Amino acid sequence: MSEYKDITVESEGNGGKVVFAEDVVATIATLAAAEVDGVYGMSGTAFEGLGEKLGKKNYTKGIKVEVGQVECAVDMNIIVRYGFKIQDVCRAVQEAVKNAIETMTGLKVVQVNIAVTSIAFAKEVPAEPPKPENRVK
């Protein structure tokens, strides 16, 4: 995924080239998806999980990005929180990812494909025992 793709920038007078790594676009997609209510996280392969256990933060876990000259496509694996409508969460993720990538890179997003790989159940937080009052005697 760390292969570079050339994206040509059209500008008046000065021609130029902007180069995006696919990991950059994948990171933008991950951060945009994480902001959507109902998304618990991304789901990746066992190999990607091994890297995190060794201390390497992987922002592109569960995401595959194909970047062309002016377009890109994104495939994502997400985990949805229990109690949320999966279709609504997926639509919101698609819109958030599309907007974030198009705004930050100028690439046209042609597809955001989402696979829901799991449902996350909220862990109950045990109630704290009442604290003894500090009384002056």
C-alpha positions in Angstrom: 0.0 0.0 0.0 2.9 2.4 0.3 3.2 2.6 -3.5 3.1 6.2 -4.7 0.6 7.4 -7.3 1.1 10.6 -9.3 -1.7 13.1 -9.3 -1.3 16.0 -11.8 -2.3 19.5 -10.5 -3.9 21.8 -13.0 -2.8 25.4 -12.4 -2.6 28.6 -14.5 1.0 29.4 -15.6 2.7 26.9 -13.3 2.3 23.2 -14.0 3.1 20.9 -11.2 2.7 17.6 -9.7 1.4 16.5 -6.3 2.1 13.0 -5.2 -0.1 11.2 -2.7 0.8 7.8 -1.1 -2.2 5.5 -0.9 -1.6 5.4 2.9 -2.3 9.2 3.1 -5.7 8.7 1.5 -6.4 5.6 3.6 -5.5 7.6 6.8 -7.9 10.4 5.8 -10.6 7.8 5.3 -10.0 6.2 8.7 -10.1 9.5 10.5 -13.3 10.5 8.7 -15.0 7.2 9.5 -14.0 7.4 13.1 -15.9 10.6 13.6 -19.2 9.0 12.5 -21.6 8.2 15.4 -22.0 4.4 15.5 -18.6 3.4 14.3 -16.7 1.4 16.9 -13.5 1.0 14.8 -11.9 -0.5 11.8 -11.4 -4.2 11.3 -8.2 -5.5 9.6 -6.3 -8.7 9.1 -4.5 -10.6 11.7 -1.2 -9.4 10.3 -2.3 -5.8 10.8 -3.4 -6.6 14.3 0.1 -8.1 15.0 1.7 -4.8 14.2 -0.4 -2.9 16.7 0.4 -5.4 19.4 4.1 -4.7 18.7 3.4 -1.0 19.4 3.0 0.3 15.8 -0.1 2.4 15.4 -1.8 1.5 12.1 -4.2 4.1 10.8 -4.8 2.2 7.6 -6.1 -1.0 9.2 -9.0 -2.5 7.3 -8.8 0.0 4.4 -7.7 -0.6 0.8 -7.4 2.4 -1.4 -6.9 2.6 -5.2 -5.6 6.0 -6.3 -5.6 7.0 -10.0 -4.7 10.3 -11.7 -7.9 12.1 -10.7 -10.0 9.5 -9.0 -9.9 7.0 -6.1 -11.9 4.2 -4.7 -12.0 3.0 -1.1 -12.8 -0.4 0.4 -13.3 -0.4 4.2 -14.0 -3.0 6.9 -15.8 -1.4 9.9 -17.1 -2.5 13.2 -20.5 -1.0 14.1 -21.7 -0.3 17.7 -24.7 -2.3 18.8 -28.0 -0.4 18.7 -27.3 1.7 15.6 -28.9 1.2 12.3 -26.2 -0.4 10.2 -27.5 1.1 6.9 -27.5 4.7 8.4 -24.0 4.3 9.8 -22.7 3.0 6.5 -24.3 5.8 4.5 -22.9 8.4 7.0 -19.4 6.8 6.7 -19.6 6.8 2.9 -20.5 10.5 2.9 -17.9 11.5 5.5 -15.1 9.6 3.7 -16.0 11.0 0.3 -16.2 14.6 1.6 -13.0 14.3 3.6 -10.9 12.8 0.7 -12.3 15.2 -1.9 -11.8 18.2 0.3 -8.3 17.4 1.4 -6.8 15.9 -1.8 -8.9 17.2 -4.7 -9.4 13.6 -5.9 -12.8 12.5 -7.1 -14.1 9.6 -5.0 -15.9 7.2 -7.2 -16.7 4.5 -4.7 -16.7 3.9 -0.9 -17.4 0.2 -0.4 -18.1 -0.8 3.2 -18.0 -4.3 4.7 -19.4 -4.5 8.2 -17.3 -7.3 9.8 -18.6 -7.1 13.4 -20.9 -5.6 15.9 -19.4 -4.1 19.1 -21.3 -4.4 22.3 -20.8 -1.8 25.0 -19.1 -3.1 28.1 -20.9 -2.3 31.3 -18.9 -0.1 33.6 -19.2 -1.3 37.2 -20.8 1.2 39.5 -18.3 2.8 41.9 -18.9 2.1 45.5 -20.1 5.1 47.4 -17.3 7.2 48.8 -17.2 7.6 52.6 -18.0 11.1 53.6 -15.3 13.2 55.2 -16.9 14.4 58.4 -15.3 16.4 61.1 -16.1 15.0 64.5 
